[in-house]
Amino acid sequence: MPLTDSLGQQISGAAAKSVGDYETALHGLQCFIGDPVGAVDRAIAASPDFVMAHVLKGYLYGLATERDAIAVAREAHAAAARLQATAREAAHVAALGELARGHWHEAGRILEDLTIEHPRDALALQAGHQIDFFTGNSRMLRDRIARAMPVWSQNMPGYHAVLGMQAFGLEEMGDYARAEALGKRAIELEPRDGWAQHAVAHVMEMQCRQRDGIAWMCANPDAWTRESFLQIHNWWHLALFHYELGETDEVLKLFDGPIFGARSMIALNMLDASAILWRLHLGGVDVGNRWTVLAENWAPKAKAANYAFNDMHAMMAFVGAERDDLAQTLLAAQADAIAAGDDNAEFTRDVGQPMAAAIHAFGKGDYAQTVRLIRPVRSIAHKFGGSHAQRDVIDLTLIEAAFRAGDVALARALSSERATARPDSPLSQLFVKRAAA
């Protein structure tokens, strides 16, 4: 009898103990906790022909948005491609190969078909959901999981993760009540599910429920911070609630502590640091030498330009630190990225390069140019990934640039637009008052 995982999926090339290590790694990925790379490496060491262990390792690196990690993803794909596999496993190998080549959309499509055929494939759902996030595909964030939901039930391992992913997809599609209910149910089942925790935070951010959001994040922080590689992003969500309330001192304390106190060199962590400092920068808050330190951390990635969403946030740090040398390096790297022919070429051409140039212009005091560059991009900004909450910085930059450019009519129009979309936001009301004055 062939081995199967705990959801009944056939496993090729593995010993029983290796399956346990593999599932430990998968649970770590689902909750964003622990050391899934260490667990999957143990599985591979014990069972070198374990196809899905190589695939899982490849996804862990391929979804990191780090240039250096792509080489590991390619190695994992090559190792898996040499092994005997079932049709389901072969589809995973094909998806990983596309991801490792920078073909995000095709990888997502292969995983879409895989989960239509095998809706209990937890790894396919997880990897596909992350691809939907990194490509800004809000509808698939919801529908990829919705298609699988009927075959899942509470007694299945990983059910919390399915609920958490569905919660985030519903939130990104504006179905806030159901998103909050599913996200909270996921946390009841698995308090350490960082993605579900973050899905509920997104709901409260979009509904401008800042005090509810602070209470939610502070209710059980040990659960979503302990050994969590999503914790910095979740700390960022807490900082966002304080930012909206104008509680600048709290925001800076969070930045100096859990958000950037350890000075992470990981792009997805530095991204959150840039995002919160840039919001303060737009509001004229003096952040001291914080930009200088952050820009130094971004500097080694200035030539990478392998994921356009990261580039925008790197540019924020370079502008904030007045490092025009690094800003110019990044813009040149983006020009090379556009010629590369992978999906990031499209992300960069359509959104990433105009946004980096807009932020650069803002730093030069050319606010009219910032406005000119951002206005055509706003409606397609989802194409380079991120969430609604993350991409909100684009609107905030546009509004501030309109004010500083002296374009009173546009500033008034944008302020009214934001007040309609986010009527309970203290920041929205501040913009309306500025426009009226």
C-alpha positions in Angstrom: 0.0 0.0 0.0 1.4 3.4 -0.9 1.9 5.9 1.8 -0.6 8.8 2.2 -0.6 12.0 4.1 -3.1 12.7 6.8 -5.6 14.0 4.3 -5.4 10.9 2.1 -3.2 12.2 -0.6 -0.7 9.6 -2.0 2.9 10.3 -1.1 5.8 9.1 -3.3 9.3 8.3 -2.2 8.8 8.8 1.6 9.2 6.8 4.7 6.6 7.2 7.5 8.7 9.4 9.7 9.5 11.6 6.8 5.8 12.2 6.2 5.6 13.4 9.8 8.4 15.9 9.3 6.8 17.0 6.0 3.5 17.7 7.8 5.3 19.6 10.6 6.8 21.8 7.9 3.4 22.2 6.2 1.7 23.2 9.5 4.5 25.7 10.1 3.8 27.3 6.6 0.1 27.3 7.3 0.6 29.2 10.6 3.7 31.1 9.6 5.5 29.7 12.6 8.5 27.6 13.6 11.1 26.3 11.2 9.4 24.7 8.2 12.7 24.7 6.3 14.4 22.7 9.0 11.5 20.2 9.2 11.4 19.7 5.4 15.2 19.3 5.3 14.9 16.5 7.8 12.3 14.9 5.7 14.5 15.1 2.6 17.6 13.8 4.5 15.7 10.7 5.6 13.9 10.2 2.3 15.8 11.8 -0.6 13.2 10.6 -3.1 10.3 12.3 -1.3 8.9 14.3 -4.1 6.5 16.5 -2.1 9.2 17.4 0.4 11.4 18.8 -2.4 8.3 20.7 -3.7 7.4 22.1 -0.3 11.0 23.3 0.1 10.8 24.9 -3.3 7.7 26.8 -2.4 9.2 28.0 0.8 12.0 29.7 -1.1 10.1 30.5 -4.3 7.5 32.5 -2.4 10.1 34.5 -0.4 10.4 37.3 -3.0 14.2 37.2 -2.5 16.5 37.0 -5.5 19.0 34.6 -3.7 16.1 32.3 -2.7 15.2 31.6 -6.3 18.3 29.6 -6.8 17.2 27.2 -3.9 13.7 27.0 -5.4 15.3 26.0 -8.8 17.4 23.3 -7.1 14.4 21.9 -5.3 12.5 21.8 -8.6 15.4 20.0 -10.3 15.5 17.5 -7.5 11.8 16.8 -7.6 11.7 16.6 -11.4 14.1 13.7 -11.4 11.8 11.5 -9.2 8.9 9.3 -9.9 5.6 11.1 -9.1 1.9 10.7 -9.2 -0.1 13.0 -11.6 -0.9 15.2 -8.6 2.7 15.5 -7.5 3.8 16.1 -11.1 1.4 19.0 -11.3 3.1 20.5 -8.2 6.5 20.0 -9.8 5.3 21.8 -12.9 3.9 24.7 -10.8 7.1 25.0 -8.8 9.1 25.1 -12.1 7.0 28.0 -13.4 7.4 29.8 -10.1 11.1 29.3 -10.1 11.3 30.8 -13.6 9.3 33.9 -12.4 6.1 32.8 -14.1 3.8 33.5 -11.2 0.5 33.5 -13.1 1.2 30.2 -14.8 2.2 28.6 -11.5 -1.1 29.9 -10.0 -3.1 28.5 -13.0 -1.5 25.0 -12.6 -2.3 25.0 -8.9 -5.8 26.2 -9.7 -6.4 23.1 -11.9 -4.7 20.9 -9.3 -7.0 22.0 -6.5 -10.1 21.6 -8.7 -9.1 18.0 -9.1 -7.7 17.6 -5.6 -9.5 20.1 -3.3 -8.0 18.5 -0.2 -4.4 19.2 -1.3 -3.5 21.6 1.5 -0.1 22.6 0.1 -1.6 23.4 -3.3 -4.2 25.6 -1.6 -1.6 27.3 0.5 0.9 28.0 -2.3 -1.8 29.0 -4.7 -3.2 31.5 -2.1 0.2 33.0 -1.6 0.6 33.4 -5.4 -2.8 35.1 -5.5 -1.6 37.5 -2.9 1.7 38.3 -4.5 0.0 38.9 -7.8 -2.8 41.0 -6.3 -5.6 38.6 -7.5 -8.3 39.4 -5.1 -11.0 37.3 -6.7 -8.8 34.2 -6.7 -7.8 34.8 -3.1 -11.5 34.2 -2.4 -12.5 31.7 -5.1 -9.5 29.4 -5.0 -10.4 28.5 -1.4 -14.2 28.7 -1.9 -14.1 26.0 -4.5 -12.4 23.6 -2.0 -14.4 24.5 1.1 -17.2 22.0 0.6 -14.9 19.0 1.0 -13.3 20.3 4.2 -14.5 19.9 7.7 -13.5 20.7 11.2 -12.0 17.3 12.0 -9.4 17.6 9.2 -5.9 18.8 10.0 -5.3 22.2 8.6 -8.9 23.2 8.5 -8.1 26.4 10.4 -5.8 27.4 7.6 -8.5 26.9 5.0 -10.8 29.1 7.1 -8.0 31.7 7.5 -7.3 31.9 3.8 -11.0 32.1 3.0 -11.3 34.9 5.5 -8.5 36.9 3.8 -10.0 36.3 0.4 -13.5 37.5 1.6 -11.9 40.6 3.1 -10.1 41.5 -0.1 -13.4 41.2 -1.9 -15.2 43.5 0.6 -17.2 40.8 2.4 -16.2 42.0 5.8 -18.7 40.3 8.1 -18.1 36.8 6.8 -14.4 37.4 6.7 -14.3 38.4 10.3 -16.4 35.4 11.4 -14.3 32.9 9.5 -11.0 34.4 10.7 -12.1 34.4 14.3 -13.2 30.8 14.0 -9.8 29.9 12.6 -8.2 31.4 15.6 -10.4 29.5 17.9 -9.3 26.3 16.2 -5.6 27.3 16.0 -4.6 30.4 18.0 -1.2 30.4 16.4 -2.5 30.9 12.8 -0.8 34.2 12.0 -2.6 34.4 8.6 -6.0 34.2 10.2 -5.0 36.7 12.8 -3.9 39.1 10.0 -7.1 38.5 8.0 -9.2 39.8 10.9 -6.9 42.7 11.3 -7.4 43.6 7.7 -11.2 43.6 8.2 -10.9 46.1 11.0 -8.4 48.2 9.1 -10.7 48.4 6.1 -13.7 49.3 8.3 -11.7 51.9 10.2 -12.3 50.1 13.5 -9.0 51.2 15.0 -9.9 50.6 18.7 -11.3 47.1 17.9 -8.1 46.4 15.9 -5.9 47.4 18.7 -7.9 45.2 21.1 -7.8 42.3 18.7 -4.0 42.4 18.2 -3.4 42.9 22.0 -5.7 40.1 23.2 -3.2 37.3 22.8 0.0 38.6 21.2 2.1 35.6 22.3 0.1 33.4 20.0 0.9 35.4 16.8 4.4 36.5 17.8 6.1 33.4 19.2 8.4 31.9 16.7 6.4 33.5 13.9 7.8 34.7 10.6 4.7 36.8 10.0 4.9 38.6 13.3 6.5 41.8 11.9 3.7 42.1 9.4 1.2 41.7 12.2 3.0 44.3 14.3 2.7 46.5 11.3 -1.1 46.1 11.4 -1.1 47.2 15.0 1.0 50.2 14.1 -1.5 51.1 11.3 -4.3 51.3 13.8 -2.3 53.7 16.0 -1.2 55.7 12.8 -4.9 56.3 11.8 -5.6 57.6 15.3 -2.7 60.0 15.1 -0.8 58.2 17.9 2.6 58.8 16.4 4.6 58.0 19.6 3.0 54.5 19.7 3.9 54.0 16.0 7.5 54.9 16.6 7.7 52.7 19.6 6.5 49.8 17.5 8.9 50.6 14.8 11.9 50.8 17.2 10.7 47.6 18.9 9.2 44.7 17.1 8.9 46.1 13.6 12.6 47.1 13.0 14.3 46.7 16.3 16.1 43.6 15.1 17.0 45.3 11.8 15.8 42.4 9.7 17.4 42.1 6.3 14.5 40.1 4.9 12.7 42.1 2.2 9.1 41.3 3.4 10.1 42.6 6.8 11.8 45.7 5.6 8.8 46.4 3.4 6.7 46.8 6.5 9.3 49.1 8.1 9.3 51.3 5.0 5.6 51.3 4.7 5.0 52.6 8.2 7.8 55.2 8.1 6.6 56.5 4.7 3.2 57.1 6.1 4.7 59.2 8.9 6.9 60.9 6.4 3.9 62.0 4.4 2.4 63.5 7.6 5.6 65.5 8.2 6.7 63.5 11.2 10.4 63.8 12.1 11.6 60.2 12.3 15.2 61.0 13.1 17.9 58.8 11.6 15.5 55.8 11.2 15.5 56.2 7.4 19.3 56.1 7.3 19.5 52.7 9.0 16.7 51.3 7.0 18.2 52.4 3.7 21.5 50.7 4.6 19.5 47.5 5.0 17.8 47.9 1.7 21.1 48.9 -0.1 22.2 45.3 -1.0 18.8 44.8 -2.8 18.9 48.0 -4.8 20.2 46.1 -7.9 17.8 43.1 -7.4 14.5 44.4 -8.9 13.1 40.9 -8.8 9.7 41.8 -7.3 8.3 45.2 -8.1 6.3 45.6 -4.9 9.5 45.4 -2.9 11.1 48.0 -5.1 8.5 50.6 -4.3 9.2 50.2 -0.6 13.0 50.2 -1.1 12.6 53.5 -2.9 10.8 54.9 0.1 13.8 54.2 2.3 16.3 55.6 -0.3 14.2 58.8 -0.6 13.8 59.1 3.1 17.5 58.7 3.7 18.3 61.1 0.8 20.4 58.3 -0.9 19.9 59.3 -4.5 22.8 57.0 -5.5 20.7 54.0 -4.3 17.6 55.5 -5.8 19.3 55.7 -9.2 20.6 52.2 -8.9 17.1 50.9 -8.3 15.6 52.8 -11.2 18.3 51.3 -13.5 17.7 47.8 -12.2 14.0 48.2 -12.9 14.8 49.1 -16.5 16.7 45.8 -16.7 13.8 44.0 -15.0 11.4 45.2 -17.6 13.5 43.6 -20.3 13.7 40.2 -18.5 10.5 38.7 -19.9 9.1 37.1 -16.7 6.0 38.2 -14.9 7.9 40.7 -12.8 8.7 42.5 -16.0 5.0 43.2 -16.3 4.6 44.1 -12.6 7.5 46.5 -13.0 6.5 48.1 -16.3 2.9 48.7 -15.4 3.1 49.7 -11.7 6.4 49.2 -10.0 8.6 51.5 -12.1 6.0 54.4 -12.2 5.5 54.1 -8.5 9.3 54.1 -7.7 9.7 57.1 -10.0 6.7 58.9 -8.3 8.2 58.4 -4.9 11.6 59.5 -6.2 9.9 62.7 -7.6 8.2 63.3 -4.2 11.6 63.2 -2.5 12.9 65.8 -5.0 10.0 68.1 -4.2 8.5 67.6 -7.7 5.0 66.9 -6.4 3.3 67.7 -9.7 5.3 64.9 -11.3 4.4 62.6 -8.5 0.7 63.3 -9.2 1.2 62.7 -12.9 2.9 59.4 -12.4 0.5 58.0 -9.8 -2.9 58.9 -11.3 -2.7 56.4 -14.2 -1.4 53.6 -12.0 -4.0 53.7 -9.2 -6.7 51.6 -10.9 -4.2 48.9 -11.9 -2.0 48.9 -8.8 -3.3 45.5 -7.8 -1.2 44.0 -10.6 2.0 44.2 -8.7 0.6 42.5 -5.6 -0.1 43.3 -2.0 -3.3 43.9 -0.2 -5.8 46.8 -0.2 -4.3 47.9 3.1 -0.8 47.8 1.8 -1.6 49.6 -1.5 -3.4 52.3 0.4 0.0 54.0 0.6 -0.3 54.8 -3.1 -3.5 56.9 -2.5 -1.9 58.5 0.6 1.1 59.6 -1.4 -1.1 60.9 -4.2 -3.2 63.0 -1.8 -0.2 64.5 -0.1 1.4 65.2 -3.4 -1.7 67.0 -4.6 -1.8 69.2 -1.5 1.9 70.0 -1.8 1.7 70.7 -5.5 -1.0 73.3 -4.7 -3.6 71.5 -6.8 -6.5 72.5 -4.6 -9.2 71.1 -6.8 -7.5 67.6 -7.0 -6.7 67.6 -3.3 -10.3 68.4 -2.5 -11.6 65.8 -4.9 -9.3 63.1 -3.6 -10.1 64.0 0.0 -13.8 63.7 -0.7 -13.2 60.4 -2.4 -11.4 59.0 0.6 -14.0 60.3 3.0 -16.7 58.4 1.1 -14.7 55.2 1.0 -13.4 55.4 4.6 -15.9 57.7 6.4 -14.9 56.6 9.9 -11.2 57.3 9.3 -9.8 60.1 11.4 -7.2 60.6 8.6 -10.0 61.0 6.0 -11.5 63.8 8.1 -8.1 65.4 8.4 -7.8 65.5 4.7 -11.2 67.0 4.3 -10.4 69.7 6.7 -7.1 70.5 5.0 -8.9 70.7 1.6 -11.6 73.0 3.1 -8.9 75.3 4.5 
